[in-house]
Amino acid sequence: MPIRWLHKGVICTKTPKKESGDNLRVLMVSPGTRGDVAPIAGLGGRLQGLGYEVAVAANPAYAPLVVESGCEFRPLPGDLEALIRQPAPGANASFGSVLTFWGKLAEYMDDAATGTLAAAEAGADVILANSVAPYAYDIAEAMGIPAIGAHLQPTEPSAAYPPVLMNSARSLGAWGNKIIGERAAAGPAPYDRPSARLRKELGLGRQSRAAGERRRRKAHATILHGISPSVLPRPADWHAGLVMAGYWWPAVRADWQPPTDLVAFLADGPPPVFVGFGSSAHIDPTFILEATRRAGVRAVVQGADGALGDDAIGIGGVPHEWLFPQMAAVVHHAGAGTTAAGFRAGVPAIGVPVYTDQPLWAARIASLGAGPQPMPYKKLTPERLGDAITQAVSMPSYAHRAAEVAAAIAAEDGTAPVLEALEDLPSK
């Protein structure tokens, strides 16, 4: 796989392969929530085990996650999870609150850009940056090192899907998806000013974030996607540098043990239904229990605490790879990582998307036949959720298709394309 990147306007491409690792210092930049950091840290841990020196830059809340994955932690100031958490279903944000949110998000991205520069100055031979860290390319350019995209979302404009920034999975048609996707990519973003500021501070020529992305697209610069091609087939109109690598799984702690009360609950009846919305939103457990009791199922509710009656239990953070295979179905916000975990477990899923790329993944669940149609978060009611749960657990076709997708994913190796990209970089 030819690896390409831009350095001072020159297209750089691969040189002869090196031995795996060879002490290459890899900096992985992941401003975002746990769902953004966990797959990157898991990938970093596997690279670390193959001889690479891996550091992950993320918010301080995820330092334990990074260290437990075997990687060095480098801090990016802020807490995006607290910033993006949504109000209760049906609540509409005011115009003033939207403006306040965008102002705070811009501040967060500015701090993340400053933190990324500090993380790179601590030592890096290559930067792997997620989709909301375009300033990493400016930093890499100033340092004279390559930067490679490491995305969990398909942000490239394509006829195959609507732009993820639209907060909708409704197709605009092949032409509409592509054109609107290109316009959305060129539009304003909260990381535009940080990119411009860093370029000025680092003595680089003026270049907008959108112009930099166009140049990299024209050069077929490499972007690795931690997405299963069994879930989202590689679009035919992607350029050669865009790689659908396969999922990057979070690391598993060897010493982790499940809570004893959860183990006892799971053993005390038929498989329950998981309901959780990650960092996207928090719903009162009584709302959820009204839905699960309407469906006549037992429930595991993330974000609650302890017993919630004879038919439900609240949990905190429990590894999805352990929990989900024991469920009758999973209800979630359709974040990229949680959706991947549901597919991996081979159980039916109900997507309740909140924003950005979540409608796309919720739509993929339904398109693949692994669960009912998505239920937008703002339209969620206990009655609608209960009916969807009933549908998910009572139709054998959902479980059958979910198992088929899980088998296809199990045959993929998301790490191999990343190794190929790193091995094709110039020797130090």
C-alpha positions in Angstrom: 0.0 0.0 0.0 1.7 3.2 -1.1 1.8 5.7 1.7 1.6 9.4 0.8 1.7 12.7 2.7 2.5 16.3 1.9 5.6 18.0 3.3 6.2 21.7 2.3 4.1 21.2 -0.8 6.0 18.1 -2.0 4.3 14.7 -2.3 6.3 12.2 -0.3 5.8 8.5 -0.9 7.0 5.2 0.3 10.6 3.9 0.6 11.8 0.3 1.2 10.2 -1.4 4.1 11.8 -1.5 7.6 11.6 -4.1 10.2 8.4 -3.9 12.4 8.8 -1.3 15.1 12.5 -0.5 14.7 12.0 2.0 17.6 9.8 4.2 15.5 8.1 6.8 17.8 4.4 6.9 17.0 2.2 9.7 18.4 -1.5 9.0 18.3 -3.6 12.1 18.7 -7.2 11.5 19.9 -9.1 14.5 21.3 -12.5 13.2 22.1 -14.5 11.0 24.4 -13.8 7.5 25.6 -15.3 6.1 22.4 -12.6 8.0 20.4 -9.7 7.1 22.7 -10.3 3.4 23.5 -9.9 2.0 19.9 -6.8 4.2 19.3 -5.3 3.1 22.6 -6.0 -0.5 21.8 -4.4 -0.2 18.5 -1.4 1.6 20.1 -1.0 -1.3 22.6 -0.8 -3.8 19.8 1.8 -1.6 18.0 3.7 -1.3 21.2 3.9 -5.1 21.5 5.4 -5.2 18.0 8.3 -2.9 18.8 6.9 0.6 18.2 7.2 3.3 20.9 3.6 4.6 21.1 2.3 7.6 22.9 -1.4 8.6 22.9 -2.5 12.2 23.4 -5.9 12.4 25.0 -7.9 14.1 27.7 -6.6 13.5 31.3 -9.7 11.4 32.1 -8.4 8.7 29.8 -4.8 8.5 31.2 -5.5 5.1 33.0 -7.1 3.7 29.8 -4.0 4.6 27.8 -1.5 3.4 30.3 -3.4 0.1 30.8 -3.1 -0.4 27.0 0.7 -0.3 27.3 1.2 3.2 25.8 2.7 6.4 27.1 0.1 9.0 28.0 0.5 12.6 26.9 -2.3 15.1 28.0 -4.6 17.2 25.9 -6.3 19.7 28.2 -10.1 19.6 28.6 -13.0 17.2 29.0 -15.0 16.8 25.8 -17.4 14.3 27.4 -18.7 17.0 29.9 -19.1 19.4 27.0 -21.1 17.3 24.6 -23.5 15.5 26.9 -27.1 16.0 25.7 -30.2 16.9 27.7 -33.2 14.6 28.1 -35.0 13.3 25.0 -37.3 15.8 23.5 -35.6 18.9 24.9 -34.6 21.5 22.3 -31.5 23.6 22.7 -32.0 27.3 22.6 -30.2 29.5 20.0 -28.1 31.0 22.8 -27.1 27.6 24.2 -26.0 26.5 20.8 -23.8 29.6 20.4 -22.4 28.9 23.9 -21.7 25.3 23.0 -19.8 26.2 19.8 -17.8 28.8 21.7 -16.8 26.3 24.3 -16.0 23.7 21.6 -13.8 26.1 19.8 -11.9 26.8 23.1 -11.6 23.0 23.7 -10.1 22.5 20.2 -7.7 25.4 20.7 -6.5 23.8 23.9 -6.2 20.4 22.2 -4.1 22.0 19.4 -1.7 23.5 22.0 -1.6 20.1 23.8 -0.9 18.3 20.5 2.1 20.5 19.8 3.5 19.8 23.3 2.9 16.1 22.8 4.7 16.1 19.5 7.6 18.1 20.9 8.0 15.4 23.6 9.1 13.1 20.7 7.6 11.7 17.6 8.7 10.3 14.3 5.2 10.0 12.9 1.8 11.3 14.0 -1.5 9.4 13.6 -4.3 11.9 14.0 -8.1 11.4 14.3 -10.7 13.3 12.3 -11.0 16.2 14.6 -7.3 16.9 14.9 -6.3 18.4 11.5 -3.9 20.7 13.2 -1.7 17.7 13.7 -0.8 17.9 10.0 0.4 21.5 10.5 2.5 20.4 13.5 4.0 17.5 11.5 4.8 19.8 8.6 6.7 22.1 10.9 8.6 19.2 12.4 9.4 17.6 9.1 7.7 14.3 9.9 4.8 12.5 8.3 1.2 12.6 9.5 -1.3 9.9 8.7 -5.0 10.0 9.3 -6.4 7.5 11.8 -10.2 7.9 11.6 -13.2 6.2 13.2 -15.6 8.0 10.9 -15.9 8.2 7.1 -15.4 12.0 6.7 -14.3 11.9 3.1 -17.0 13.3 0.7 -18.6 10.3 -1.1 -21.6 9.4 -3.1 -22.1 6.4 -0.9 -23.3 8.2 2.3 -24.4 11.7 3.4 -21.9 13.9 5.3 -21.7 12.8 8.9 -21.8 16.5 10.0 -25.4 16.6 8.9 -26.5 14.6 11.9 -28.6 12.5 9.5 -28.3 9.2 7.6 -30.8 10.3 5.0 -29.3 9.9 1.6 -29.3 12.9 -0.7 -28.7 10.7 -3.7 -25.3 9.9 -5.1 -24.8 13.4 -6.6 -26.2 15.2 -3.5 -24.2 13.2 -1.0 -20.9 14.0 -2.9 -21.6 17.7 -3.5 -23.0 18.5 -0.1 -20.2 16.4 1.5 -17.6 18.5 -0.3 -19.3 21.8 0.8 -19.6 20.6 4.3 -15.9 19.7 4.4 -15.0 23.1 3.1 -17.3 24.9 5.6 -16.3 26.4 9.0 -15.2 24.1 11.8 -14.2 24.6 15.4 -10.6 23.6 14.7 -10.0 26.2 11.9 -8.7 28.9 14.1 -6.3 26.6 16.1 -4.9 25.4 12.8 -4.4 28.9 11.5 -2.8 30.0 14.9 -0.4 27.1 14.9 0.7 27.7 11.3 1.5 31.3 12.2 3.3 30.4 15.4 5.3 27.7 13.7 6.4 29.9 10.8 4.4 28.1 8.2 2.8 29.7 5.2 -0.9 30.7 5.4 -3.2 27.9 4.5 -6.7 27.2 5.7 -7.7 23.9 7.2 -10.0 23.2 4.2 -7.3 24.1 1.7 -4.9 21.7 3.5 -7.5 18.9 3.3 -8.0 19.6 -0.4 -4.2 19.4 -1.0 -4.0 16.1 0.9 -6.9 14.7 -1.0 -5.4 15.7 -4.4 -2.1 14.0 -3.3 -4.0 10.8 -2.3 -2.6 11.2 1.3 -3.1 8.1 3.4 -6.0 8.0 5.9 -6.5 4.7 7.7 -10.1 4.0 8.9 -10.8 1.8 11.9 -14.0 0.6 10.3 -15.0 -2.9 9.2 -15.6 -3.2 5.5 -18.2 -5.8 6.4 -20.2 -3.0 8.1 -19.5 -0.2 5.7 -18.0 -1.4 2.3 -15.2 0.8 0.9 -16.9 3.4 -1.4 -16.0 3.1 -5.0 -15.2 6.8 -5.3 -12.6 6.9 -2.6 -9.1 7.7 -3.7 -6.3 5.1 -3.4 -4.9 6.6 -0.1 -8.2 6.0 1.8 -7.9 2.6 3.6 -10.8 0.7 5.2 -8.6 -1.1 7.7 -11.1 -2.9 9.9 -12.0 -2.3 13.5 -9.4 -1.4 16.1 -10.5 -3.0 19.3 -9.9 -1.6 22.8 -7.4 -3.3 25.0 -8.6 -5.9 27.5 -7.2 -5.8 31.0 -6.0 -9.2 31.9 -6.8 -8.7 35.6 -10.3 -7.3 35.1 -13.1 -9.1 37.0 -16.8 -8.4 36.6 -18.8 -7.2 39.6 -20.2 -10.1 41.6 -23.7 -8.6 41.7 -23.8 -8.3 37.9 -22.6 -11.9 37.5 -25.3 -13.1 39.9 -28.0 -11.1 38.0 -27.0 -12.5 34.6 -27.2 -16.1 36.0 -30.6 -15.5 37.6 -32.7 -15.4 34.5 -32.9 -15.2 30.7 -30.5 -12.9 28.9 -31.3 -9.2 29.5 -31.2 -6.2 27.3 -28.4 -3.7 27.6 -29.4 0.0 27.5 -26.7 2.7 27.6 -25.8 5.9 25.8 -22.1 6.3 26.6 -20.9 9.9 26.9 -23.6 11.2 24.5 -26.5 11.4 26.8 -27.9 10.4 30.2 -31.5 9.2 30.6 -33.2 8.8 33.9 -33.3 5.0 34.7 -37.0 5.2 35.4 -37.5 6.2 31.7 -35.5 3.2 30.6 -37.2 0.8 33.0 -40.6 1.8 31.8 -39.5 0.8 28.3 -37.9 -2.5 29.2 -40.9 -3.5 31.4 -43.2 -2.6 28.6 -41.2 -5.1 26.5 -41.2 -7.7 29.3 -37.4 -8.1 29.4 -34.8 -7.9 32.1 -32.4 -4.9 31.8 -28.8 -3.9 32.3 -28.7 -0.1 32.5 -25.5 1.7 32.1 -25.1 4.9 34.2 -27.2 3.7 37.1 -26.0 2.0 40.3 -26.9 -1.4 41.7 -30.2 -3.2 41.8 -33.1 -1.5 40.1 -35.7 -4.0 41.2 -35.9 -7.7 40.5 -35.7 -7.3 36.8 -32.9 -4.8 36.3 -29.4 -3.8 37.5 -27.4 -0.6 37.0 -23.8 -0.7 36.0 -20.8 1.6 35.5 -18.0 0.9 33.0 -18.0 -2.8 32.0 -16.1 -4.0 28.9 -18.5 -4.4 26.0 -16.6 -7.5 24.7 -17.5 -9.3 28.0 -21.0 -8.0 28.5 -22.6 -7.7 25.1 -22.4 -11.4 24.1 -24.5 -12.2 27.1 -27.3 -9.9 26.1 -30.5 -10.6 24.2 -30.1 -7.3 22.5 -28.3 -4.0 23.0 -29.7 -0.5 22.9 -27.2 2.3 22.5 -26.4 5.7 21.0 -24.8 4.2 17.9 -21.3 5.6 18.5 -18.7 4.1 16.3 -17.1 2.0 19.0 -20.3 0.8 20.7 -21.8 -0.1 17.4 -18.7 -2.1 16.5 -18.9 -3.9 19.9 -22.5 -4.8 19.2 -21.7 -6.2 15.8 -18.7 -8.1 17.2 -20.9 -9.7 19.9 -23.4 -10.9 17.2 -26.5 -9.8 19.0 -29.4 -7.6 17.7 -29.0 -3.8 18.3 -31.2 -0.8 18.4 -29.5 2.5 17.5 -30.7 5.6 19.2 -28.5 8.2 17.5 -27.8 11.6 19.1 -25.4 13.5 16.7 -22.7 13.5 14.0 -21.8 10.0 12.8 -24.2 8.1 15.0 -27.2 8.3 12.5 -24.9 6.6 9.9 -24.0 3.7 12.2 -27.6 3.3 13.5 -28.7 3.1 9.8 -26.1 0.5 9.1 -27.4 -1.7 11.9 -30.8 -1.7 10.2 -29.5 -1.9 6.6 -27.5 -5.1 7.5 -30.6 -6.6 9.1 -29.1 -6.7 12.6 -31.8 -4.7 14.3 -34.9 -2.4 13.8 -34.9 1.0 12.2 -33.1 3.7 14.1 -34.9 5.7 16.7 -33.6 9.3 16.9 -32.8 10.4 20.4 -35.0 13.5 20.3 -38.0 11.4 19.4 -37.4 8.7 22.1 -40.3 7.8 24.4 -40.6 4.8 26.7 -43.4 3.5 24.5 -41.4 3.7 21.3 -38.3 2.2 22.9 -40.3 -0.6 24.5 -41.9 -1.5 21.2 -38.5 -1.5 19.4 -37.0 -3.8 22.1 -39.9 -6.2 21.7 -39.2 -6.2 17.9 -35.5 -6.8 18.4 -35.8 -9.7 20.7 -38.7 -11.4 19.0 -37.6 -11.5 15.4 -35.1 -14.4 14.8 -33.8 -12.8 11.6 -32.1 -10.0 13.6 -30.1 -12.4 15.7 -29.2 -14.5 12.6 -27.9 -11.5 10.6 -26.1 -10.1 13.6 -24.3 -13.5 14.0 -23.3 -13.4 10.3 -21.9 -9.9 10.5 -19.9 -11.0 13.7 -18.4 -13.9 11.8 -17.3 -11.6 8.9 -15.7 -9.1 11.4 -13.9 -12.0 13.2 -12.1 -12.8 10.0 -10.7 -9.2 9.6 -7.4 -7.8 10.9 -7.6 -4.1 11.5 -4.0 -3.8 12.7 -2.4 -5.2 9.5 -3.0 -2.2 7.2 -1.7 0.1 10.0 1.5 -1.9 10.2 1.9 -1.7 6.4 1.5 2.0 6.5 4.1 2.4 9.2 6.5 0.0 7.6 6.4 2.0 4.4 7.5 5.2 6.1 11.1 6.5 5.4 13.8 5.1 7.7 14.9 7.5 10.4 
